[in-house]
């Protein structure tokens, strides 16, 4: 089954090429896109079952053995996040197809979307730094073009900021790749896990900081996040939703992978916990200050990244398990919230809170879709966001990290306040007349995402167990090295 690893990247790339060949035959484009993303979802599920069963798959592309060749790896961590990501890519694709033509999505949307899918898949399963750079660039190039589907002054201005900052991050990433190769003679992550321990500690610390800056820009960590709130709200809803759910989470995935595999240390990291607390606080305060649904939710992307970094900062199995659960949960919840926001905009032409109201009475289904996602974002029981937040608080108290625990609880209260602000502005109050009606397919795709969020509560026990096993793998770099290289470290 190792052929599935290169296939999760190659199939969407092939699909993108086919959508160009078929031209403006929309039905064929849709069939190819659904088949391509559907294949990635099915393959991801198969990879997850195999990895959790004790047979994590490794593919040496072209027959070149590691560390010389291109290595693709699907351990529990990668397979779990890839499965959740593919599920959201699949759901948002149907939402986009229902909205096509309503929000200026162009004929080549499916081509770009498949390229984005390939970039996400490669970023998650690659086993070396250079191809991680390639995966990020594939993903980012597709995102640059998707952001300009609607071309107006505001969109162009926001896109320029997004592109410039990410190009700076990419240039820094290349510097990291070059310096790591010069220092160690390898770019294979499994090989690096051993060789990093042999270099000068000061050099290793410098590389750790530089990689944290590079991926911190892509993950929107404090103080590197200001590009995000201006960029995401200007794009069409399907684009914003998949960006909100995936792009920053791929950045967090790579931070967790590199910090645990290449720069592991004993005990909690004060720096990571400071960054986590600052990211939480600044993000939620920014959300409270906004008056537009998408901008509020965009700042919440930043805020919730802080919780993921909090779990990483504990550098324990329980902390990492909570961080993994948080990443998976936020991919679903954040995608769903932006899809609900898109439903509101589709009917009213705006997401401004002072220009909408009364949707609870006129569109109760829309309110029912928003509520479980919003309460999950705030971390209230019994919704899916409560489980990782409770795990983080428990681990923080066990490690006597009371300050970051206090910050996380305060941010949760402020998050609840800001999501009730959306509730009061959009669903409560005096009814406003709708300009149109959201397509049934848009509603159906949103329902699917909400159901997945609720299913995470029903199946919480096996999901938590999977996250704990993935965290146990991460905490010991020798497991990854032995998997890829076939030798202990």
Buried (B, 14 or more C-beta within 10 A) or exposed (E): BBEBBBBBBBBBBBBBEBBEEBEEEBEBBBBBBBBBBBBBBBBBBBBBEBBBEEEBBBBBBEEEEBBEBBBBBBBBBBBBBBBBBBBBBBBBBBBBBBBBEBBBBBBBBBBBBBBBBBBBBBBBBBBBBBBBBBBBBBBBBBBBBBBBBBEEEEBEEBBEBBBEBBEEBBEBBEEBBEBBBEBBEBBBBBBBBBBBBEEEEEEBEEBBEBBBBBBBBBBBBBEBBBBBBBBBBBBBBBBBBBBBBBBBBBBBBBBBBBBBBBBBEEEBBEEBBBBBBBBBBBBBBBBEEBEBBBBBBBBBBBBBBBBBBBBBBBBBBBBBBBBBBBBBBBBBBBBBBBBBBBBBBBBBEBBBBEBBBBBBEBBEEBBEBBBBBBBBBBBBEEBBBBBBBEBBBBBBEEBEBEEBBEBBBBBBEBBBEBBBBBBEBBBBBEEBEBEEEBBEBBBEBBBBBBBBBBEBBEEBEEBBEBBBBBBBBBBBBEBBBBBBBEEEB
